[in-house]
C-alpha cells in the first residue's frame, strides 16, 4: 500500500476540506486539528465517516442504529451500544475499496492511529472530490443531452412541417389539375421547340463556321501564293537592278557622289522632280525605252494590284479573325458560365452531402449516446430492481413478523381473556365454596352447640338424681 493511486494530503488541507465540504454548522466550527491528528478521537472520526457515508450513499443517521431483522438475537439489548460502530465498519468496508484502500480494519474504528487515519481521509477526500467532478460532468452531459433531444425534436417537427408543406406544394388541387396538365404540355412543347431552334441554330453556326474556315483556308492559300509571287518579283527586281547597274567602279563613284549629294538632294528635291519630268518627256520620245518603261509600269501596276489584293485579303482575314476571336470569346464566356454553373451545382451538392453526412454523424452520435445512457439506465434499473427486490423481501419479512407479532398478541390477549374468565369462574366458585363452607361451619357450630347443650342437659339430669340419693 505504499504505492498509492491518490495523493497524500497534508493535515491542514484535510481539516480545511472537511470544514468546507463535508461538515456543516457547529461540527465544522468545533473541528480542530488535534481531534483528528494529535490524538485521534474515535467520536470525531465516527462523525466524519458518517457524514461522508451520508454524502456518498445517502445513508440516514437512524440506519446506523438499526438491527437486522433477518437474524434471531436472543438478547438484543447487548448489541445496542455496539450497533453504530458495527454498521459504520460495514459501510466503510464497502466504501473504501472504491477509494483504493483495502486494509481497513475494525481497529481503525475503535482505536484509530494518526498515519492510517491520514491515509484513509486522503483517499476518502480524493474519492469525494472525484465524485463531485464526475457529477458535474454527468450533469453537463445530461443538460447537453436534454438540449440535443430538444433540438432533435425541433428538427423533427421542422422536417415534418417541411415535408407536409412539400406535399401540399407537390399535390395539385383538383380544380387546377387540368390547367397544370395544359401548362406542362405547353412547357414540354416549348422545350421541344427551343431544343429544335437551338439545334438548327447550332447546325447553321457550324455550317457558317465551316464555310468561314474554308474561305480562310482558301485565302491563306492565296496569300501563300501571293507571297511566293512577291518573292519571285523581288528576285526579278533584284535581277533587273543588277542589270541596270553598270560596273562596280562606277557604283563606288556613284555612292561617293551620292554621299556627297545627300544633303544637296534634300534641298534640290523640286529641281530633281522637274528634271524627272523633263527626263520622262524625253523617255516618252525615245521609242526604244518606251517598251521597257511600259513593261516596268505594267509590272509595277501588277505589283500595286497584288499589294492592294493582299491588303484587302489581309483586312478580310483580320476581320474574319476578329469575328472568330469574338465568337471564341463568346464560346469561352458561355463555357465559363457553364463551368461556373456546374461548379455552383457541384458545390451545392457537396454542401448538401456534407450536411447530410454531418446530420447522419450527429444522429449516429446521438443514437450511440442514447444507447450508452439506456444501457447505463438499464444497469441502474437492474441494480435498483435488485435492491427493490431485497427491500420488498425485507418489507415482506417485516410484515410477516409484524403479522406474527399481531397474531401472538391476539393469541396472548385471547389467552388472557380466557385466563381472566377462568380466574373469575374460579373466584366465583371459591367464593361459593367459601360461603358454603362458612354456612356448613356455622351449621356445624350450631349443631355442636346444640349437642353440647343437650349433653350438658343430660349431664345435669344425671347429676341431679345422684345428689338426691
C-alpha positions as CSV (number, residue, x, y, z in Angstrom):
1,X,0.0,0.0,0.0
2,X,3.0,2.3,-0.2
3,X,2.5,3.0,-3.9
4,X,-0.9,4.7,-3.9
5,X,-3.0,6.0,-6.8
6,X,-4.2,9.1,-4.8
7,X,-2.1,11.9,-3.4
8,X,-1.3,12.2,0.3
9,X,-2.9,15.4,1.6
10,X,-1.4,17.4,4.5
11,X,-3.4,17.7,7.8
12,X,-4.2,21.3,7.2
13,X,-5.6,20.6,3.8
14,X,-7.7,17.7,5.2
15,X,-9.1,19.8,8.0
16,X,-9.9,22.8,5.7
17,X,-11.6,20.4,3.2
18,X,-13.6,18.7,5.9
19,X,-14.7,22.1,7.3
20,X,-15.7,23.5,3.9
21,X,-17.2,20.5,2.1
22,X,-18.1,17.7,4.5
23,X,-19.1,19.1,7.8
24,X,-21.6,22.0,8.5
25,X,-22.5,24.3,11.3
26,X,-21.3,23.6,14.8
27,X,-19.5,20.4,13.7
28,X,-17.3,22.4,11.2
29,X,-16.6,25.2,13.7
30,X,-15.7,22.8,16.6
31,X,-13.4,20.6,14.5
32,X,-9.7,21.1,15.3
33,X,-6.5,19.5,14.1
34,X,-5.9,17.9,17.5
35,X,-9.2,16.0,17.3
36,X,-8.0,14.1,14.2
37,X,-4.2,14.1,14.1
38,X,-2.8,14.8,17.6
39,X,-4.6,12.0,19.5
40,X,-7.4,10.9,17.2
41,X,-10.8,10.9,18.9
42,X,-13.0,8.0,17.9
43,X,-16.2,10.0,18.3
44,X,-14.9,12.7,15.9
45,X,-13.7,10.2,13.3
46,X,-17.1,8.3,13.6
47,X,-18.9,11.6,12.9
48,X,-16.6,12.4,9.8
49,X,-17.1,8.8,8.5
50,X,-20.8,9.0,9.0
51,X,-21.0,12.4,7.2
52,X,-19.0,11.0,4.2
53,X,-21.3,8.0,4.0
54,X,-24.3,10.2,4.2
55,X,-22.9,12.3,1.3
56,X,-21.9,9.4,-0.9
57,X,-24.6,6.7,-0.2
58,X,-27.3,9.0,1.3
59,X,-27.4,6.8,4.4
60,X,-29.6,8.2,7.2
61,X,-28.5,8.6,10.7
62,X,-31.0,6.1,12.1
63,X,-29.7,3.4,9.8
64,X,-26.6,3.2,11.9
65,X,-28.7,2.3,15.0
66,X,-30.9,-0.3,13.2
67,X,-30.6,-4.0,14.0
68,X,-31.0,-6.5,11.1
69,X,-34.4,-8.2,11.2
70,X,-33.5,-11.4,9.5
71,X,-31.2,-12.5,12.4
72,X,-32.6,-14.1,15.5
73,X,-30.8,-12.5,18.5
74,X,-31.6,-13.7,22.0
75,X,-30.7,-10.6,23.9
76,X,-30.7,-7.5,21.5
77,X,-30.1,-5.1,24.4
78,X,-26.4,-6.3,24.5
79,X,-25.9,-5.1,20.9
80,X,-27.4,-1.6,21.2
81,X,-24.2,0.1,22.2
82,X,-22.1,-1.7,19.6
83,X,-24.6,-1.4,16.7
84,X,-23.4,2.1,15.4
85,X,-19.8,1.1,15.3
86,X,-20.6,-2.2,13.6
87,X,-22.8,-0.6,11.0
88,X,-20.2,2.1,10.4
89,X,-17.5,-0.5,9.9
90,X,-19.7,-2.5,7.5
91,X,-20.4,0.6,5.3
92,X,-16.8,1.8,5.4
93,X,-15.6,-1.6,4.4
94,X,-17.9,-1.4,1.4
95,X,-16.8,2.2,0.5
96,X,-13.0,2.1,1.0
97,X,-12.1,-0.4,-1.8
98,X,-13.6,2.1,-4.2
99,X,-11.1,4.6,-2.8
100,X,-8.2,2.2,-3.4
101,X,-7.9,1.3,0.3
102,X,-8.0,-2.4,1.0
103,X,-6.6,-2.8,4.5
104,X,-9.3,-1.2,6.6
105,X,-9.9,-3.0,9.9
106,X,-12.3,-2.6,12.8
107,X,-9.4,-1.5,15.0
108,X,-9.3,1.7,12.8
109,X,-12.7,2.5,14.1
110,X,-12.3,1.5,17.7
111,X,-8.6,2.6,18.2
112,X,-7.6,4.9,15.3
113,X,-4.0,5.9,14.6
114,X,-2.8,9.1,13.0
115,X,-0.9,7.8,10.0
116,X,-3.6,5.4,9.0
117,X,-6.4,7.9,9.5
118,X,-4.5,10.5,7.5
119,X,-4.2,7.9,4.6
120,X,-7.8,6.9,4.9
121,X,-9.0,10.5,5.0
122,X,-6.9,11.5,2.0
123,X,-8.3,8.6,0.0
124,X,-11.8,9.4,1.0
125,X,-11.4,13.1,0.2
126,X,-9.9,12.2,-3.2
127,X,-12.8,10.0,-3.9
128,X,-15.3,12.6,-2.8
129,X,-13.6,15.3,-5.0
130,X,-13.5,12.9,-8.0
131,X,-17.2,12.1,-7.4
132,X,-18.2,15.8,-7.3
133,X,-16.2,16.4,-10.6
134,X,-17.8,13.4,-12.3
135,X,-21.2,14.5,-11.0
136,X,-20.8,18.0,-12.6
137,X,-19.6,16.3,-15.8
138,X,-22.6,14.0,-15.7
139,X,-25.0,16.9,-15.1
140,X,-23.5,18.8,-18.0
141,X,-23.8,15.7,-20.2
142,X,-27.4,15.4,-19.1
143,X,-28.1,19.0,-19.9
144,X,-26.4,18.7,-23.3
145,X,-28.4,15.5,-23.9
146,X,-31.6,17.3,-23.0
147,X,-30.8,20.2,-25.2
148,X,-29.8,17.8,-28.0
149,X,-33.0,15.9,-27.6
150,X,-35.0,19.2,-27.7
151,X,-33.1,20.3,-30.8
152,X,-33.7,16.8,-32.3
153,X,-37.4,17.1,-31.6
154,X,-37.5,20.6,-33.0
155,X,-35.7,19.5,-36.2
156,X,-38.0,16.5,-36.5
157,X,-41.0,18.8,-36.2
158,X,-39.5,21.2,-38.7
159,X,-38.8,18.3,-41.0
160,X,-42.3,17.1,-40.6
161,X,-43.7,20.6,-41.3
162,X,-41.4,21.0,-44.3
163,X,-42.5,17.5,-45.6
164,X,-46.1,18.5,-45.1
165,X,-45.5,21.8,-46.9
166,X,-43.7,20.0,-49.7
167,X,-46.6,17.5,-50.0
168,X,-49.0,20.4,-50.1
169,X,-46.9,22.1,-52.8
170,X,-46.4,18.9,-54.8
171,X,-50.1,17.9,-54.5
172,X,-52.1,19.9,-57.0
173,X,-55.7,20.6,-56.2
174,X,-58.4,19.0,-58.4
175,X,-59.5,22.4,-59.7
176,X,-56.1,23.2,-61.1
177,X,-55.1,19.8,-62.3
178,X,-56.3,20.4,-65.9
179,X,-54.6,23.8,-66.0
180,X,-51.4,22.2,-64.7
181,X,-51.6,19.5,-67.3
182,X,-52.1,22.0,-70.0
183,X,-49.2,24.1,-68.7
184,X,-46.9,21.1,-68.5
185,X,-47.8,20.1,-72.1
186,X,-47.2,23.7,-73.2
187,X,-43.9,23.7,-71.4
188,X,-42.9,20.5,-73.0
189,X,-43.8,21.8,-76.4
190,X,-41.9,25.0,-75.8
191,X,-38.9,23.0,-74.6
192,X,-39.0,20.9,-77.8
193,X,-39.3,24.0,-79.9
194,X,-36.4,25.6,-78.1
195,X,-34.3,22.5,-78.5
196,X,-35.1,22.3,-82.2
197,X,-34.3,26.0,-82.6
198,X,-31.1,25.6,-80.7
199,X,-30.1,22.6,-82.8
200,X,-31.0,24.4,-86.0
201,X,-29.0,27.5,-85.0
202,X,-26.2,25.3,-83.8
203,X,-26.1,23.5,-87.2
204,X,-26.3,26.8,-89.0
205,X,-23.5,28.2,-86.9
206,X,-21.4,25.1,-87.6
207,X,-22.1,25.5,-91.3
208,X,-21.1,29.1,-91.2
209,X,-18.0,28.4,-89.2
210,X,-17.1,25.6,-91.7
211,X,-17.7,28.0,-94.6
212,X,-15.6,30.7,-92.9
213,X,-12.9,28.1,-92.2
214,X,-12.9,27.0,-95.9
215,X,-12.8,30.7,-97.0
216,X,-10.0,31.4,-94.6
217,X,-8.1,28.3,-95.8
218,X,-8.6,29.5,-99.5
219,X,-7.5,33.0,-98.6
220,X,-4.5,31.7,-96.8
221,X,-3.7,29.6,-99.8
222,X,-4.0,32.7,-102.0
223,X,-1.9,34.6,-99.5
224,X,0.8,32.0,-99.7
225,X,0.7,32.1,-103.5
226,X,0.9,35.9,-103.4
227,X,3.8,35.7,-101.0
228,X,5.5,33.3,-103.5
229,X,4.8,35.6,-106.3
230,X,6.2,38.6,-104.3
231,X,9.3,36.6,-103.6
232,X,9.7,35.9,-107.3
233,X,9.0,39.5,-108.2
234,X,11.6,40.7,-105.6
235,X,14.1,38.3,-107.2
236,X,13.3,39.6,-110.7
237,X,13.5,43.2,-109.3
238,X,17.0,42.5,-107.9
239,X,18.0,40.9,-111.2
240,X,16.7,44.0,-113.0
241,X,18.6,46.2,-110.6
242,X,21.7,44.3,-111.2
243,X,21.1,44.6,-114.9
244,X,20.6,48.4,-114.6
245,X,23.7,49.0,-112.5
246,X,26.9,49.2,-114.6
247,X,30.4,48.4,-113.4
248,X,31.4,48.3,-109.7
249,X,33.8,51.2,-110.1
250,X,31.0,53.4,-111.3
251,X,28.9,52.2,-108.4
252,X,31.6,53.3,-106.0
253,X,31.9,56.6,-107.6
254,X,28.2,56.9,-107.7
255,X,28.0,56.1,-104.0
256,X,30.6,58.7,-103.2
257,X,28.8,61.2,-105.2
258,X,25.5,60.2,-103.5
259,X,27.1,60.6,-100.1
260,X,28.3,64.0,-101.1
261,X,25.0,65.0,-102.7
262,X,22.6,63.6,-100.0
263,X,22.4,67.0,-98.3
264,X,22.0,68.6,-101.7
265,X,19.2,66.3,-102.8
266,X,17.1,67.4,-99.8
267,X,17.4,71.0,-100.9
268,X,17.1,70.3,-104.6
269,X,14.1,68.0,-104.4
270,X,12.0,70.2,-106.5
271,X,14.7,70.5,-109.1
272,X,15.1,66.8,-109.3
273,X,11.3,66.4,-109.7
274,X,11.4,69.0,-112.6
275,X,14.4,67.2,-114.1
276,X,12.5,63.9,-113.7
277,X,9.5,65.4,-115.6
278,X,12.0,66.5,-118.3
279,X,13.6,63.1,-118.4
280,X,10.1,61.5,-118.6
281,X,9.2,63.6,-121.6
282,X,12.5,62.6,-123.2
283,X,11.9,59.0,-122.4
284,X,8.4,59.1,-124.0
285,X,10.1,60.5,-127.0
286,X,12.5,57.7,-127.1
287,X,10.8,54.7,-128.8
288,X,13.3,52.1,-127.6
289,X,12.8,52.9,-124.0
290,X,9.0,53.1,-124.2
291,X,8.6,49.3,-124.4
292,X,10.8,48.7,-121.4
293,X,9.2,51.5,-119.4
294,X,5.7,50.2,-120.3
295,X,6.8,46.7,-119.2
296,X,8.1,48.2,-116.0
297,X,4.9,50.2,-115.5
298,X,2.8,47.1,-116.1
299,X,4.9,45.1,-113.6
300,X,4.5,48.0,-111.1
301,X,0.8,48.1,-111.7
302,X,0.6,44.4,-111.2
303,X,2.6,44.7,-108.1
304,X,0.3,47.5,-106.8
305,X,-2.8,45.4,-107.7
306,X,-1.2,42.5,-105.9
307,X,-0.4,44.7,-102.9
308,X,-4.0,46.0,-102.9
309,X,-5.4,42.5,-103.2
310,X,-3.0,41.5,-100.4
311,X,-4.2,44.4,-98.3
312,X,-7.8,43.6,-98.9
313,X,-7.3,39.9,-98.3
314,X,-5.4,40.7,-95.1
315,X,-8.1,43.1,-94.0
316,X,-10.7,40.5,-94.7
317,X,-8.6,37.9,-92.9
318,X,-8.2,40.2,-90.0
319,X,-12.0,40.8,-89.9
320,X,-12.6,37.1,-90.0
321,X,-10.0,36.5,-87.4
322,X,-11.6,39.2,-85.2
323,X,-15.0,37.6,-85.8
324,X,-13.6,34.2,-84.9
325,X,-11.9,35.7,-81.9
326,X,-15.2,37.3,-80.8
327,X,-17.0,34.0,-81.4
328,X,-14.3,32.1,-79.5
329,X,-14.6,34.7,-76.7
330,X,-18.3,34.2,-76.6
331,X,-17.9,30.5,-76.6
332,X,-15.3,30.8,-73.8
333,X,-17.7,33.0,-71.9
334,X,-20.5,30.5,-72.4
335,X,-18.2,27.7,-71.4
336,X,-17.0,29.6,-68.3
337,X,-20.7,30.3,-67.4
338,X,-21.5,26.7,-67.8
339,X,-18.4,25.7,-65.8
340,X,-19.4,28.2,-63.1
341,X,-22.9,26.9,-63.0
342,X,-21.7,23.4,-62.9
343,X,-19.3,24.3,-60.1
344,X,-22.1,26.0,-58.2
345,X,-24.3,22.9,-58.6
346,X,-21.4,20.6,-57.6
347,X,-20.7,22.9,-54.6
348,X,-24.3,22.9,-53.6
349,X,-24.4,19.1,-54.0
350,X,-21.2,18.8,-51.9
351,X,-22.6,21.1,-49.2
352,X,-25.8,19.0,-49.2
353,X,-23.8,15.8,-49.0
354,X,-21.6,17.2,-46.2
355,X,-24.7,18.5,-44.4
356,X,-26.3,15.1,-44.7
357,X,-23.1,13.4,-43.5
358,X,-22.9,15.7,-40.6
359,X,-26.6,15.1,-39.8
360,X,-26.1,11.3,-40.1
361,X,-23.0,11.6,-37.8
362,X,-24.9,13.6,-35.3
363,X,-27.8,11.2,-35.4
364,X,-25.4,8.3,-35.0
365,X,-23.6,10.0,-32.1
366,X,-26.9,10.8,-30.5
367,X,-28.1,7.2,-31.0
368,X,-24.8,5.9,-29.6
369,X,-25.1,8.3,-26.6
370,X,-28.7,7.2,-26.2
371,X,-27.7,3.5,-26.3
372,X,-24.9,4.2,-23.7
373,X,-27.3,6.1,-21.5
374,X,-30.0,3.5,-21.9
375,X,-27.5,0.8,-21.1
376,X,-26.4,2.7,-18.0
377,X,-30.0,3.4,-17.1
378,X,-30.8,-0.3,-17.6
379,X,-27.9,-1.3,-15.3
380,X,-29.1,1.2,-12.7
381,X,-32.6,-0.1,-13.2
382,X,-31.4,-3.6,-12.7
383,X,-29.5,-2.7,-9.6
384,X,-32.5,-0.7,-8.5
385,X,-34.7,-3.7,-9.2
386,X,-32.4,-6.0,-7.2
387,X,-32.3,-3.5,-4.3
388,X,-36.1,-3.1,-4.6
389,X,-36.5,-6.9,-4.6
390,X,-34.3,-7.0,-1.5
391,X,-36.2,-4.2,0.1
392,X,-39.6,-5.8,-0.8
393,X,-38.3,-9.1,0.6
394,X,-37.3,-7.3,3.8
395,X,-40.6,-5.5,3.9
396,X,-42.4,-8.8,3.4
397,X,-40.4,-10.3,6.2
398,X,-41.1,-7.3,8.4
399,X,-44.8,-7.6,7.5
400,X,-44.7,-11.3,8.2
401,X,-43.0,-10.7,11.6
402,X,-45.5,-7.9,12.4
403,X,-48.3,-10.2,11.4
404,X,-46.9,-13.0,13.6
405,X,-46.5,-10.5,16.4
406,X,-50.0,-9.3,16.0
407,X,-51.2,-13.0,15.9
408,X,-49.2,-13.6,19.1
409,X,-50.6,-10.5,20.7
410,X,-54.1,-11.6,19.7
411,X,-53.5,-15.1,21.0
412,X,-52.0,-13.7,24.2
413,X,-55.0,-11.4,24.6
414,X,-57.3,-14.3,24.0
415,X,-55.4,-16.4,26.5
416,X,-55.5,-13.5,28.9
417,X,-59.3,-13.2,28.4
418,X,-59.6,-16.9,28.9
419,X,-57.4,-16.8,32.0
420,X,-59.4,-13.9,33.3
421,X,-62.6,-15.8,32.7
422,X,-61.2,-18.9,34.4
423,X,-59.9,-16.8,37.3
424,X,-63.3,-15.2,37.6
425,X,-65.1,-18.5,37.4
426,X,-62.6,-20.0,39.9
427,X,-63.0,-17.0,42.2
428,X,-66.8,-17.3,42.0
429,X,-66.6,-21.0,42.7
430,X,-64.2,-20.4,45.5
431,X,-66.5,-17.7,46.9
432,X,-69.4,-20.1,46.6
433,X,-67.4,-22.8,48.3
434,X,-66.2,-20.4,51.0
435,X,-69.8,-19.3,51.6
436,X,-71.0,-22.9,51.7
437,X,-68.1,-23.8,54.0
438,X,-69.0,-20.9,56.2
439,X,-72.6,-22.0,56.3
440,X,-71.5,-25.6,56.9
441,X,-69.2,-24.4,59.7
442,X,-71.9,-22.2,61.2
443,X,-74.4,-25.0,61.0
444,X,-71.8,-27.4,62.4
445,X,-71.1,-25.0,65.2
446,X,-74.7,-24.5,65.8
447,X,-75.4,-28.2,65.8
448,X,-72.3,-28.7,68.0
449,X,-73.5,-26.1,70.5
450,X,-77.0,-27.8,70.4
451,X,-75.4,-31.2,71.0
452,X,-73.1,-29.6,73.8
453,X,-76.2,-28.1,75.3
454,X,-78.1,-31.4,75.1
455,X,-75.1,-33.2,76.6
456,X,-74.9,-30.6,79.4
457,X,-78.6,-31.1,80.0
458,X,-78.1,-34.8,80.0
459,X,-75.2,-34.4,82.5
460,X,-77.3,-32.1,84.6
461,X,-80.1,-34.6,84.6
462,X,-77.7,-37.4,85.5
463,X,-76.2,-35.4,88.4
464,X,-79.5,-34.3,89.9
465,X,-80.7,-37.9,90.8
466,X,-77.3,-38.8,92.3
467,X,-77.4,-35.8,94.6
468,X,-80.9,-36.6,95.6
469,X,-80.0,-40.1,96.6
